[in-house]
C-alpha cells in the first residue's frame, strides 16, 4: 500500500482528503506539526506529499524547500492560492504538481497517480547535493559520471549519504558492514574506507569523506578539502 502524507491545517479539508485517499487505497498520515513537517515527513517516508501553502507557523513554500533539499519525495501542492507567481515559486522550489482549490476528487486522484508513476522506481536512489547512489546496484553518480562500487563500499556510502552530512560513528558503520557493534575491527573498517576514498577519487570526488577524529566519518560539503 502506497503512503501519502497530507499537510493541511484546515480540519474539514484535511479529513476530506484523508477520506478520499483512504478510499483510493492509500495509507494516509496527516501532519499537523508544521514547524517540524519536513522532519516528520522524512521519518514517515511516504511515496507522495500533499501540501497546502497557507499554513500557520511555517509556510508550505518553506516546507517544500526543506523537503526537496534532503529528499526526492514528490510534492503535490493543493492550495487556494491561484496566482501565477505562487505557482511559479512553488515549482521553482521543487514542487512537482500544483492544483488550486476547489479541486474535483477525480482530478486530484488522477494527478496524484500520474505523479506516483513518474517517480516509480526512484525510491532506491539516494541524492545528496551533487551525489546520487542507486542502493540496488551501488552505482554512484556525480557530475555526469558513474562508478559501480563493491558491496562494502556501497554499504558505507549508503550509510554516510543517509546521514545527510551528519557524522556517522564507527559503531554505526560496524553495524552496517558486519551486523554488530560488539566487536569493531577498526583496521578492517579503515581498509574499507580507504578503498572507498580511492573509488571516489576516480569520480574526482577527493575529500568528500571527512574523518571526524575519534568518532567516525561524514560526507563533506563540495568545497571541503577533506583533510583528516
N, C-alpha and C positions, 0 to 999 in steps of 0.2 A: 504494500500500500504506500503510495507516494504521500509525502508530508508537505504541508503548507503552513507557513506562519502568517497570521493576519495581524497587522499593526494598524489599529484603528481605535480612536478614542471615543467615538460616539457609540453608546452601548447598543442601541437598536440596530444600527448598521452593522456593528460587529457580530451580533447574534444572527442577523440575516445572512451575512457572508459565511459564518461558521456553518449554518444550516445548509446553504447552497452547496458548499464544497463537501460536507459530510455526505449529502445525498448523491454527490457525483463520485463518491468512493475515495475521498481523501481523508487522511488523518490530519486534523486541524488543531493547532495551538494558537491561542490569542496572546499577543504581547501587549501588556499594559504598563509596564515599567519603561517608559520611553527614554529616560536618561541612560538606561543600560540595554536598550533594544538591540543594538548591533551585537553586543556580547552574548545576550540571551539567544539571539537567532543563531549565531555560530555554534553555540552549545547544543541547540536543538537539531541543527544540521538538516533543515528542510530542503526539498527539491525546488521550492518556489516561495517567494515572499510577496505578499500583497500589502502594499504600503500606502497609507494616507500621507499627505504632506502637511496638513494643518493639525499639528499635534502640540499639546502643552509641554513646556519644558525644553523640548528639543524638536526641531523641525524634521519633517521627512527628508528634506534635502540633506541635512547633516547625517541622518541615519543611512541614507543611500550611499553617501560618500564614504562613511566609515566601513560599511559592508563591502563595497567594491575595492577598497584599499587592501583588504585582507582575505577576500574570498571571491569565488566565481559564482555564487548563488544568484540565480536570475531574479530580477526585481520587476514586478508589475505595479506601477503606480496607479492607484484609483483615488481620484480626488475631485473635489468640487471646483478646484482652480482650473478655469478653462482658458487662461491667457496663453498665447503662443510663447511668450517669454518664459513662463513657468515650465512649459513642456520642454522647450529647448534646454533650459537649465538642468532639468531632471535627466534628460537624455545625455547631456554632456557629463554629468556626474556618474553615469554608468547605468541608469535605469534602462531596462530592455523593452518595456512597453509602457504606454501612457494612455489611460482611459479616464474620461470625466464622468462624474455622477450627474444625474441618474444614468445608470447603465443597465441595459437588459441582461437578465441572467444568461441567456443564450450567447450573447456577445462576449460577456466576461469569461464564461467557461471555454468558449472557442479560443479566445486569446491566450488563456492560461494553458490549455492543452497544446496549442501551437508553440508556445514558449518552451514548454517541457520537452517537446520533440526536438526543438533546436538545440537544447542542452543535453539531450540524451547521450550518454557515453562519456560526458565530461567529468563525472563525479570522481573518477580516479586520477584526475590531473590536479596537482597542487601548483599554484602560482604564487610567486613572491618576487615583487619588483620585476626584474628582467629575467628571472629564472622560472622554468616550467619543468615539472617532473611527473612523468607518467608512472604511477605506482604499480601498474600491472607489469610493465616491461623494464622499469627503472631506466627509461630513456630521459636524459637530462638535456634540456634545450636552453640556449641563450643566444640572443643576437643573430638568429637565423641558422645557427649551427647546433648539432646534436651529438650526443655520445651515449652509448649503451653502457651503463655501469654494472659491474659484477654485483651479485646479490648483497653481500655485506656492505659494500659501498652504497648501494641503493637504499638499504635499510637505514644507514646512518644519515644519508641526505634527506630521506623522507622525514626522519625524526627531527632533524635540525630545521627543515623548512616548515614543518608543522608547528614549531615553536615560535614562528614569526619574529625572528631576530632576538628572542629571549635566550638566556643561557640554558643549555641542556646539560645536566650533570653527567658525570661519568657513570653514576649508578643507573641513570635512566638509559644511557646508551648500552650499558651492560645488559639491562633487561631487554632492550630492543634486539640485540645481537644473539644473546645466549639464553634469554628467558629467565634470568635470575640476577639478583643483586647480592647474593650471599657470598659469592667469590668473584672478585673483579681482577682479571688479569690485565693490569694496566699496560703491560708490554704488548699484549695482543691487540688491545684497543688502539694503542699508539701506532702499531703497524698498519691496521686498517685505516686509521685516519690519515697517515702519511700517503698511503696508496690513493685514497680519495682526493687528497690535495693535488697529487700528480695528475689524476684524471681531470680535475677541474682546470689545471694549467693548460691542458690540451684544448680547452674552450676559451683560453685567455681569461680565466677566472682566478688568477693567482690572488691570494689574500682574502678570498671570500669566506673562508672559515677562520675564525679567530679563536685562539686559546684563551680561556679565562683561567688564569693560573690557579691551580689548586681546587678548581671547581668543575670545569668542563669545557664546552665549546659552544659557539653560536655562529649564525650567519651574519657576516659583516655587511655594512652598507656599501654601496657601489664605490664610494671614494676611499674606503678603508685601505690602508697599506698592508693590513693583515699580519703585522709583526707579532710574534709570540713573546 
